[in-house]
Amino acid sequence: MPRMTYVMRRVSPATDMYMKLISSALFAGGAAGLLAGLLQLLFVQPVLLHAELYEVGTLVHFGAGASAPANPAVPVLELTRDGLSLLFNILIYCGYGFLLVAAMALAEGRSTVPNGRTGIVWGIAGFVVVQMLPAFSLAPEVPGVAAGDVYDRQVWWGLTVASAAVALWLIAFSKGWTSWAAAAVLLFAPHLYGAPEPDYFAGTAPPEVAALFAARSLGSGFFAWSVLGCVIGFLWARAEKASQEQAPV
Amino acid sequence: MTALTGSSAATLSAKVGPILLAALLGIGIVAIAGHGQAHVLHDAAHDVRHATGFPCH
């Protein structure tokens, strides 16, 4: 009777679903957050620290200090500061992971069962919604940059992400020109309306530094989101295979 | 059939709770870690917010 005992111990579909979503979001979020943290420390943090030298006045753009080296050495590692960065990257990517598994579970039945490869497509879609489209009008800000009111920018960011999510969903899972037109409106409306802007530009860092910062920020996000989707897809394909093998014949 | 699990057999009612929980956890974590303006939280998450493209301050 061992098989019977096993079948009796099977968890309900709902419990199974809770475990699948929570464990895959946390595991993939941890992995992607770790990668995001490492990419930040290697590629973004040096640019950020460089910009801070302009923010505090150690370096001056077009100023008396212009003869100082354009790329001074910045600290390689600051334990507390970089440790917190790693921690918050993992936390934020776990949050992204929860959002992505919610969307993937909602799409079950409309889409093929995700695997490691198709998971990358989901990850890139998440990157487009959460990072690329907000950045289309609200570029990643290097320290010292002039910007509009923080609350206004957060509200604009939230609404832009929400409308981009609906737009990508319509493009992926709806058919017909009406849906696609609605998606186009949702994609571009926040940018036609415009993101909150500062009254005047007073950024301290040179444009070269600010541009590199924005590019590095988006590039790191792209890689980390791809890994997030890939790991979730891999875990889901594995869970699906296991549940099919364990199902009684 | 009741022992069948996995996406193919998951009914809508079995999916609603987990999806809602995951979505709320995701929104909650991103809102607090990415947007919370409490002083300590802002300072701890400062570099990540800049690096991830969140409006910071």
Interface residues (C-beta under 8 A of the other chain):
Chain A: V7 R10 V11 S12 P13 A14 D16 M17 Y18 K20 L21 I22 A25 A36 Q40 V44 Q45 L48 R81 L84 S85 F88 N89 L91 I92 C94 G95 Y96 G97 F98 L99 L100 V101 A102 A105 L106 E108 G109 V113 Q131 P134 A135 L138 A139 P140 E141 V142 P143 A147 V150 R153 Q154 W157 G158 F213 S217 L218 S220 G221 W236 A239 E240 S243 Q244 Q246 A247 P248
Chain B: A3 L4 T5 G6 S7 S8 A9 A10 T11 S13 A14 K15 G17 P18 I19 L20 L21 A22 A23 L25 G26 I27 G28 I29 V30 A33 G34 H35 Q37 A44 A45 D47 V48 H50 A51 T52 G53 F54 P55 C56 H57
